[in-house]
Amino acid sequence: MELEPARAALILIDMQNGFINQAGSIARVGFPVHLLQPAIASCRQLLASARAAGLPIAHTRYVYQPGLTDGGIMVDEMMPELRRESALVAGSWDADIIPELTPAAGEAVFDKNRPSALLNTGFEAWLREAGTKQVIVAGVTTSCCVETSVRDLSQRDWQVFIATDACAEYDAERHAISLKTMGLLFARLLDTEAIVATLQGPTLQGPTLYGNAHAPA
């Protein structure tokens, strides 16, 4: 499976203040948001290269209605502290995409209240309308919204390429296991350097970060 820019789109998943900024709601809940911040530079590289190459570009935001009334089991039973912190409320600074990755005019933004970028968002229809066959995926967090979206894309027969260093997780072991799992059946794992080289040239260049079946345990 080789990356072909003419057939590809880029999606940046949930690169929001609430997840990444030290003043955001997820930090207040107690998660180590500094572990997500290294992904920002790689996401910026991907975004700049995708724009230069003319790829269709989409961003997602994980957002809730005021009071998190649409949070479902995630809020009501798994993480009720999200309601305490008014996490990711639509229209708030917390829900905004970080300034370094602000969507440009013409780039799609899909809001969601569940992990998958494809669930009740219009993202799948947008991909089909754009004529894509491949999706480059980056964002946070690796084991939750990234992996859920990657599985859904693969099951709908898009070829998925994960920018491994442009994804991040609140736990290093969980990040590695998630990448290993996705690389086995659902996606090809590449680093940002390899993806950018491909977007700038006609053929795949640079090494993969790991061979799909041989990611670290």
C-alpha positions as CSV (number, residue, x, y, z in Angstrom):
1,M,0.0,0.0,0.0
2,E,1.7,3.1,-1.3
3,L,0.7,6.7,-0.5
4,E,-0.6,8.5,-3.6
5,P,-1.2,12.2,-3.0
6,A,-3.6,12.5,-5.9
7,R,-6.0,10.1,-4.2
8,A,-5.4,11.2,-0.6
9,A,-6.9,13.5,2.0
10,L,-5.6,14.7,5.4
11,I,-7.5,14.7,8.7
12,L,-6.3,16.2,11.9
13,I,-8.2,14.7,14.8
14,D,-9.2,16.8,17.9
15,M,-6.2,19.0,18.1
16,Q,-8.0,21.2,20.6
17,N,-7.2,23.5,23.5
18,G,-9.1,21.2,25.9
19,F,-7.0,18.2,25.1
20,I,-3.6,19.8,24.7
21,N,-3.3,23.1,26.6
22,Q,-2.3,23.1,30.2
23,A,-5.2,25.4,31.0
24,G,-7.7,23.2,29.3
25,S,-10.4,21.0,30.8
26,I,-8.5,17.7,30.4
27,A,-5.5,19.0,32.3
28,R,-7.9,20.0,35.1
29,V,-9.3,16.5,35.1
30,G,-5.8,15.3,35.8
31,F,-4.4,14.0,32.5
32,P,-0.8,14.7,31.6
33,V,-1.5,16.9,28.6
34,H,2.2,17.8,28.1
35,L,2.6,14.3,26.6
36,L,0.4,15.4,23.6
37,Q,2.2,18.6,22.9
38,P,5.1,17.0,20.9
39,A,2.6,16.0,18.2
40,I,1.9,19.7,17.4
41,A,5.1,20.3,15.4
42,S,4.5,17.2,13.2
43,C,0.9,18.1,12.7
44,R,2.0,21.6,11.5
45,Q,4.4,20.0,9.0
46,L,1.7,17.7,7.7
47,L,-0.8,20.5,7.4
48,A,1.6,22.8,5.5
49,S,2.7,20.0,3.1
50,A,-0.9,19.0,2.5
51,R,-1.9,22.6,1.8
52,A,1.0,23.0,-0.6
53,A,0.1,19.7,-2.4
54,G,-3.6,20.7,-2.7
55,L,-5.0,17.8,-0.7
56,P,-8.5,17.9,0.7
57,I,-8.1,18.8,4.4
58,A,-10.4,18.1,7.3
59,H,-10.3,18.8,11.1
60,T,-12.4,17.4,13.8
61,R,-13.5,18.8,17.1
62,Y,-14.8,16.8,20.0
63,V,-17.6,19.0,21.4
64,Y,-20.5,18.8,23.7
65,Q,-23.6,20.8,24.3
66,P,-23.8,23.0,27.4
67,G,-24.2,20.8,30.5
68,L,-22.7,17.9,28.4
69,T,-26.3,16.7,28.0
70,D,-25.2,14.7,24.9
71,G,-22.2,13.1,26.5
72,G,-23.8,9.7,26.9
73,I,-22.1,6.9,28.8
74,M,-18.7,8.6,28.4
75,V,-19.8,11.5,30.6
76,D,-22.6,9.9,32.7
77,E,-20.7,6.8,33.8
78,M,-17.1,6.7,32.6
79,M,-15.8,10.2,33.2
80,P,-18.4,12.4,35.1
81,E,-15.6,14.8,35.9
82,L,-15.9,16.1,32.3
83,R,-19.2,17.6,33.3
84,R,-17.7,19.1,36.4
85,E,-15.1,20.9,34.3
86,S,-17.5,21.9,31.5
87,A,-15.2,20.1,29.1
88,L,-15.2,20.8,25.4
89,V,-18.5,22.8,25.3
90,A,-19.3,23.9,21.8
91,G,-18.3,27.5,21.1
92,S,-15.8,27.6,24.0
93,W,-12.1,28.2,23.9
94,D,-11.7,24.7,25.3
95,A,-13.3,23.2,22.2
96,D,-11.4,25.4,19.8
97,I,-8.6,23.9,17.6
98,I,-5.2,25.1,18.9
99,P,-3.9,28.3,17.2
100,E,-1.0,26.6,15.6
101,L,-3.4,24.5,13.5
102,T,-6.2,26.9,12.8
103,P,-8.2,25.7,9.8
104,A,-7.8,27.8,6.7
105,A,-10.7,28.9,4.5
106,G,-12.0,26.0,2.6
107,E,-10.9,23.4,5.0
108,A,-13.6,21.2,6.5
109,V,-14.3,21.1,10.2
110,F,-16.5,18.3,11.6
111,D,-17.8,18.4,15.1
112,K,-18.5,15.1,16.9
113,N,-19.5,14.0,20.4
114,R,-18.1,10.4,20.1
115,P,-14.6,9.1,19.3
116,S,-15.1,8.3,15.7
117,A,-14.7,11.0,13.1
118,L,-17.3,9.1,10.9
119,L,-20.1,8.8,13.4
120,N,-22.9,11.3,12.5
121,T,-20.5,13.9,11.2
122,G,-20.7,14.1,7.4
123,F,-17.0,13.3,7.2
124,E,-17.6,10.1,5.2
125,A,-19.8,11.9,2.7
126,W,-17.2,14.6,2.4
127,L,-14.5,12.0,1.6
128,R,-16.6,10.4,-1.1
129,E,-17.5,13.7,-2.7
130,A,-13.8,14.6,-2.8
131,G,-13.1,11.3,-4.6
132,T,-10.5,10.1,-2.1
133,K,-9.3,6.6,-1.7
134,Q,-6.7,7.2,0.9
135,V,-6.7,9.1,4.2
136,I,-3.6,10.4,6.1
137,V,-4.5,10.5,9.8
138,A,-3.0,12.5,12.7
139,G,-4.1,13.9,16.0
140,V,-5.1,12.8,19.5
141,T,-5.5,10.6,21.3
142,T,-3.9,7.6,19.6
143,S,-5.8,4.9,21.4
144,C,-9.2,6.7,21.5
145,C,-10.3,9.0,18.7
146,V,-7.5,8.2,16.3
147,E,-7.8,4.5,16.5
148,T,-11.6,4.5,16.5
149,S,-11.6,6.7,13.3
150,V,-8.9,4.6,11.7
151,R,-10.8,1.4,12.2
152,D,-14.0,2.9,10.8
153,L,-12.1,4.2,7.8
154,S,-10.5,0.9,7.1
155,Q,-13.8,-1.0,7.4
156,R,-15.2,1.3,4.8
157,D,-12.2,0.4,2.5
158,W,-10.2,3.6,2.6
159,Q,-6.5,3.0,2.6
160,V,-5.2,4.7,5.8
161,F,-1.8,6.1,6.6
162,I,-1.1,7.1,10.1
163,A,1.5,9.8,10.8
164,T,2.9,8.1,13.9
165,D,4.8,11.1,15.3
166,A,1.9,13.4,14.7
167,C,-0.3,11.3,17.0
168,A,0.0,11.3,20.8
169,E,-1.4,9.7,23.9
170,Y,-1.5,10.4,27.6
171,D,0.3,7.1,28.2
172,A,3.4,6.0,26.2
173,E,2.6,2.2,26.5
174,R,-1.0,2.7,25.3
175,H,0.3,4.8,22.4
176,A,2.7,2.1,21.3
177,I,0.1,-0.7,21.6
178,S,-2.4,1.2,19.7
179,L,0.0,1.9,16.8
180,K,1.0,-1.8,16.8
181,T,-2.7,-2.8,16.7
182,M,-3.6,-0.4,13.9
183,G,-0.6,-1.3,11.9
184,L,-1.4,-5.0,11.9
185,L,-4.7,-4.8,9.9
186,F,-6.0,-1.3,9.6
187,A,-3.3,1.1,8.4
188,R,0.2,1.7,7.2
189,L,2.4,3.4,9.8
190,L,4.7,6.2,8.5
191,D,6.5,9.0,10.2
192,T,5.9,12.6,9.2
193,E,9.1,12.9,7.3
194,A,8.2,10.0,4.9
195,I,4.7,11.4,4.4
196,V,6.0,15.0,3.6
197,A,8.6,13.6,1.2
198,T,5.8,11.8,-0.6
199,L,3.6,14.8,-0.8
200,Q,6.6,16.8,-2.3
201,G,7.5,14.1,-4.8
202,P,6.1,11.5,-7.1
203,T,7.1,8.4,-5.2
204,L,7.4,7.2,-1.6
205,Q,10.6,8.2,0.0
206,G,12.0,7.7,3.5
207,P,11.6,4.9,5.9
208,T,8.5,3.8,7.8
209,L,8.7,4.3,11.5
210,Y,8.1,0.6,12.1
211,G,7.2,-2.3,9.8
212,N,3.5,-2.9,10.3
213,A,3.9,-6.4,11.8
214,H,7.0,-5.5,13.8
215,A,6.0,-2.5,15.9
216,P,7.5,-2.5,19.4
217,A,5.6,-4.5,22.0
